[in-house]
């Protein structure tokens, strides 16, 4: 039995018009922030030998000039030329982010040190501390950016996670799911990057592959060639995909059609029933279904804003699933689908979206929007695993939140 698909059709497509990035306010804001960095750091470095202040000044000028480039939406017959400019802008963005955070930390440290020393009458060599701390900021920011670049560009490592499921049928003991999430094929992630991921996943021999959204950052026309290696994914029960918010930014309907053309199964508020063992000798429906697994998928949590027919619905995704198939897994791009998924009776939800924060300190802000940042958590009777992502978004930088290919294994709860 290859599996039963219970699909709920989507219709009534609503055209989506994506507003262009307001570049002028963005340029003004980033320029002012660079001016702030210059005013806080350059005066302290002016007295140093070697012209370090001049190097920093040039770096800040280049960063301010190139950071807006990824948002310009350049259209060029020479696609590689446009991508080079986006590469430069994204690298600047990653470096500037660390520069800005470290400058704030420096200012806070100097202020706290002054406040602590004032009542004690301590004699502190403030000029020395200002120079040393000002020099440390660009050095640390550059080191963090280099390490983050290497972490982002390497092939994601495999993270193995056992998920204990209550009353798990013996036939599902050890069932494996290779999860990919948030690859973000686009200006800096191309065919070679995807090919390495495919080879790593195929080497795992998983029972199924789940891609939990944000696969692309661009149109089908731009990225068809680079996404093509996904056709080579191999798993016993195939590859299943759900949409993320970035698919809707890039034209979800076209991408759904393209992924299906590649042989991937896109689940739009629907499910499949996977039969995990040979049941040719089974005598009853109970014997057939006790070894099966329901795998459901929902559209992105925000999909309704792009297409009313794509409103995310975990209950609808499992509607009419055979009641005798007790084990249910949901693919949902955003962790915040979890409360409704728990109400719908799933045992496990696989999500992404957060990137684990991607690099410090943005991991601190994820909880403001999502219930989970990364890893395995329990919500009532349901497990939620949130991947840190297999690629990255925006700056090619990962620091403190490594990318991952996740190998989920279902095991009986003790």
C-alpha positions in Angstrom: 0.0 0.0 0.0 1.7 3.2 -1.1 -0.5 5.5 0.9 -3.9 7.1 0.8 -4.1 10.9 0.1 -7.1 12.8 1.4 -6.8 16.2 -0.2 -8.8 19.4 0.3 -8.6 21.5 -2.9 -7.7 25.2 -2.9 -9.5 27.5 -5.2 -10.4 31.2 -5.5 -6.9 32.3 -6.0 -6.4 35.9 -5.0 -3.7 37.9 -6.9 -1.0 39.2 -4.6 0.7 42.5 -5.2 4.0 42.9 -3.3 4.8 46.4 -2.4 8.3 47.5 -3.2 10.7 48.1 -0.3 10.6 51.8 0.6 14.3 52.5 -0.2 14.6 56.1 0.8 13.6 55.7 4.5 15.8 52.6 4.6 18.8 54.4 3.2 18.3 57.4 5.6 18.0 55.1 8.6 21.0 52.9 7.8 23.1 56.0 7.0 22.2 57.6 10.4 23.1 54.4 12.2 26.5 54.3 10.4 27.0 58.0 11.4 26.3 56.9 15.0 28.9 54.2 14.8 31.4 56.7 13.4 30.8 59.3 16.1 31.1 56.7 18.9 34.2 54.9 17.6 36.4 57.1 15.3 37.3 59.9 17.8 38.7 57.3 20.2 40.8 55.7 17.5 42.1 58.9 16.0 45.2 59.0 18.1 46.3 55.4 17.4 49.3 54.8 15.2 48.9 52.9 12.0 45.8 54.7 10.6 43.3 52.2 12.1 40.7 54.9 12.2 41.0 55.4 8.5 40.4 51.7 7.8 37.3 51.8 10.0 36.1 55.0 8.3 36.4 53.4 4.8 34.7 50.2 6.1 31.8 52.2 7.4 31.5 54.1 4.2 31.4 50.9 2.1 28.9 49.3 4.5 26.6 52.3 4.4 26.7 52.4 0.6 26.2 48.7 -0.1 23.7 47.7 2.6 20.6 48.8 0.6 21.7 46.9 -2.5 19.9 43.6 -1.7 16.6 45.6 -1.5 17.0 47.5 -4.8 15.5 44.6 -6.8 18.0 45.0 -9.6 16.9 43.6 -12.9 19.8 42.7 -15.2 20.3 40.4 -18.1 23.5 39.5 -16.4 22.0 37.8 -13.4 25.4 37.0 -11.9 26.3 40.7 -11.9 23.2 41.5 -9.9 23.9 38.7 -7.5 27.4 40.0 -6.9 26.1 43.3 -5.7 23.6 41.5 -3.4 26.4 39.4 -2.0 28.3 42.5 -1.1 25.2 44.1 0.5 24.4 41.1 2.5 27.9 40.7 3.8 27.9 44.4 4.8 24.6 43.8 6.6 26.0 41.0 8.6 29.1 42.9 9.6 27.1 46.1 10.4 24.7 44.1 12.7 27.6 42.9 14.9 29.2 46.4 14.8 25.9 48.0 15.9 25.3 45.5 18.8 28.9 45.6 20.0 28.9 49.5 19.9 25.8 49.5 22.1 27.4 47.0 24.5 30.5 49.2 24.6 28.5 52.3 25.4 26.5 50.6 28.0 29.7 49.2 29.6 31.4 52.5 29.7 28.3 54.1 31.3 27.9 51.4 33.9 31.7 51.6 34.7 31.4 55.3 35.2 28.4 55.0 37.4 30.0 52.3 39.5 33.3 54.2 39.9 31.7 57.6 40.7 30.5 56.9 44.3 33.7 55.0 45.1 36.0 57.7 43.9 38.0 55.2 41.8 40.7 56.5 39.5 40.2 54.9 36.1 42.2 55.6 33.0 39.2 56.4 30.9 41.1 57.5 27.7 42.8 54.1 27.7 39.6 52.2 28.2 37.8 54.2 25.4 40.6 53.5 22.9 40.8 49.8 23.8 37.1 49.2 23.7 36.7 51.2 20.5 39.4 49.1 18.8 37.8 45.9 20.1 34.4 46.6 18.5 35.5 46.3 14.8 37.9 43.5 15.6 35.3 41.4 17.3 32.6 42.3 14.7 34.9 41.2 11.9 35.9 37.9 13.6 32.2 37.1 14.4 31.3 37.8 10.8 34.0 35.6 9.4 33.1 32.7 11.8 29.5 33.2 11.0 30.2 33.1 7.3 32.0 29.8 7.5 29.2 28.4 9.7 26.6 29.5 7.2 28.3 28.3 4.1 29.2 24.8 5.3 26.9 21.9 4.6 24.5 21.6 7.6 25.3 19.0 10.1 22.9 16.2 11.1 21.1 16.6 14.3 19.5 13.3 15.5 16.4 13.6 17.7 14.4 10.8 19.3 10.7 11.7 19.9 8.9 9.5 22.4 5.3 8.8 21.3 2.7 7.4 23.7 1.2 4.1 22.4 3.4 4.0 19.3 2.6 1.0 17.2 5.5 -1.5 17.0 5.6 -1.0 13.2 6.4 2.7 13.7 9.2 2.1 16.3 12.3 3.6 14.7 10.4 5.4 11.8 12.7 8.2 10.6 12.0 11.6 9.1 14.7 13.7 7.6 13.6 17.4 8.1 14.9 20.3 6.0 13.7 23.8 6.6 14.4 27.4 5.7 17.0 26.8 3.0 16.2 30.1 1.3 17.5 29.4 -2.2 18.2 32.8 -3.6 21.0 35.3 -4.2 23.7 33.5 -2.2 22.3 29.9 -2.0 22.5 28.2 -5.3 22.5 24.7 -7.0 25.8 23.5 -5.5 24.6 24.3 -1.9 21.4 22.3 -2.6 23.2 19.4 -4.1 25.3 19.0 -1.0 22.2 18.9 1.2 20.5 16.3 -1.1 23.6 14.1 -0.9 23.7 14.4 2.9 20.0 13.5 3.2 20.2 10.6 0.9 23.0 9.2 3.0 20.7 9.0 6.0 18.3 6.5 4.4 15.3 8.1 6.1 11.8 6.7 5.7 10.5 10.1 4.5 11.8 13.6 3.9 9.9 16.7 5.2 10.6 20.2 4.0 9.0 22.6 6.4 8.8 25.8 4.3 10.9 28.9 3.3 12.6 26.9 0.6 13.0 29.8 -1.8 13.7 33.6 -2.0 12.9 34.3 -5.6 10.6 33.4 -8.5 10.5 30.1 -10.3 12.0 31.7 -13.4 15.0 32.9 -11.4 15.6 29.8 -9.3 14.3 26.7 -11.3 17.8 25.6 -12.1 19.0 25.9 -8.6 16.1 24.1 -6.9 16.3 21.2 -9.4 18.6 18.9 -7.3 15.7 18.4 -4.9 14.3 16.0 -7.5 17.1 13.7 -6.4 15.9 13.3 -2.8 15.4 9.7 -2.0 13.3 8.2 0.9 11.1 5.1 1.2 7.9 7.1 1.4 8.9 10.2 -0.6 9.3 13.9 0.1 6.6 16.1 1.5 6.6 19.9 1.5 4.6 22.7 3.2 4.7 26.4 2.3 6.4 29.0 4.3 5.9 32.8 4.3 8.7 33.3 1.8 7.0 31.0 -0.8 4.1 33.5 -0.7 6.5 36.5 -1.2 7.9 34.7 -4.2 4.7 33.4 -5.8 3.4 30.4 -4.0 1.1 29.0 -6.7 4.0 28.9 -9.3 6.3 27.3 -6.7 3.7 24.7 -5.7 3.4 23.7 -9.4 7.2 23.5 -9.8 7.8 21.4 -6.7 5.1 19.0 -7.8 6.7 18.8 -11.3 9.9 17.7 -9.5 8.0 14.9 -7.8 7.7 16.4 -4.4 4.3 16.2 -2.6 3.1 19.6 -1.5 0.5 19.3 1.4 -2.0 22.2 1.4 -4.1 21.6 4.5 -4.3 17.9 3.7 -2.8 14.6 4.7 -1.5 11.3 3.4 -1.6 7.9 5.1 1.7 6.1 4.9 1.7 2.3 5.3 4.9 1.3 7.0 5.0 -2.4 6.6 3.8 -5.2 4.3 0.2 -5.9 5.1 -0.5 -8.3 2.2 -1.4 -11.0 4.7 -3.6 -8.8 7.0 -7.1 -10.1 7.7 -8.7 -6.9 9.1 -8.7 -3.2 8.6 -7.4 -2.9 12.1 -4.3 -4.9 11.2 -3.8 -2.7 8.1 -4.2 0.6 9.8 -2.4 -0.1 13.1 1.0 0.2 11.3 0.1 3.3 9.4 1.1 6.9 9.9 -0.8 10.1 9.2 1.4 12.8 7.8 -0.4 16.1 7.4 0.7 19.5 6.2 -0.7 23.0 6.6 0.0 26.2 4.6 2.0 28.9 6.3 0.4 30.6 9.4 0.2 33.9 7.4 -0.9 32.4 4.1 -4.4 33.8 4.4 -3.0 37.3 3.9 -1.9 36.3 0.4 -4.7 33.9 -0.6 -7.9 33.4 1.4 -8.2 29.9 0.1 -4.8 29.0 1.7 -5.8 29.9 5.3 -3.8 27.5 7.5 -6.0 24.9 9.2 -4.6 22.0 11.2 -8.1 20.6 11.8 -8.9 20.6 8.1 -5.6 19.0 7.3 -6.6 15.9 9.2 -10.3 15.8 8.4 -11.5 12.4 7.4 -8.2 10.7 8.4 -8.9 7.0 9.3 -9.6 7.0 13.1 -7.8 3.7 13.5 -4.5 5.4 12.5 -3.6 6.8 15.8 -0.2 8.3 15.2 -0.3 11.7 13.5 2.5 14.1 12.5 2.0 17.6 11.3 4.3 19.7 9.1 3.8 23.4 9.8 6.3 26.1 8.9 5.8 28.3 12.0 5.8 27.0 15.6 2.9 29.2 16.5 0.6 26.7 14.7 1.2 24.4 17.6 -1.7 25.3 19.9 -4.3 24.6 17.2 -2.4 21.5 16.2 -2.5 20.2 19.8 -6.2 20.8 19.8 -6.5 18.7 16.6 -4.9 15.7 18.2 -1.4 15.5 16.6 1.4 13.8 18.3 4.3 15.7 16.7 4.6 19.0 14.9 7.7 19.7 12.8 8.4 23.4 12.2 11.1 25.9 11.3 10.9 29.6 10.5 12.9 30.9 13.5 16.4 29.9 12.3 17.2 29.5 16.0 17.8 33.3 15.8 20.6 32.7 13.2 23.0 34.9 15.0 23.2 36.7 18.3 21.3 38.7 19.6 18.3 38.1 17.3 17.7 34.7 19.1 16.6 36.8 22.1 13.7 38.4 20.0 12.2 35.1 18.6 10.1 34.5 21.7 8.3 37.7 21.1 6.6 36.1 18.1 7.0 32.3 18.4 6.4 30.0 21.3 9.6 28.0 20.6 13.0 29.1 19.2 14.7 25.8 18.5 14.7 22.1 19.6 12.2 19.7 21.0 9.5 21.0 23.3 6.2 19.6 24.7 2.9 21.4 24.4 0.2 19.6 26.3 0.2 16.1 24.8 2.0 17.1 21.6 5.7 17.3 20.8 7.0 20.3 18.8 10.4 20.2 17.1 11.6 23.5 15.7 14.5 23.3 13.3 17.2 26.0 13.3 17.0 25.8 9.5 19.2 24.1 6.9 20.3 27.3 5.1 20.0 30.9 6.2 18.2 34.1 5.3 19.8 37.5 4.4 23.4 37.8 5.6 25.4 34.6 5.0 26.1 34.4 8.8 25.3 32.0 11.6 26.8 32.5 15.0 25.5 30.6 18.0 22.7 29.0 16.0 24.2 26.3 13.6 22.2 25.1 10.6 20.9 21.5 10.7 19.6 18.6 8.8 17.4 16.9 11.4 16.8 13.2 11.6 13.7 12.6 13.6 13.2 9.1 15.0 9.9 8.0 16.5 10.3 5.8 19.6 7.8 4.5 22.2 7.3 6.6 25.3 8.7 4.8 28.3 
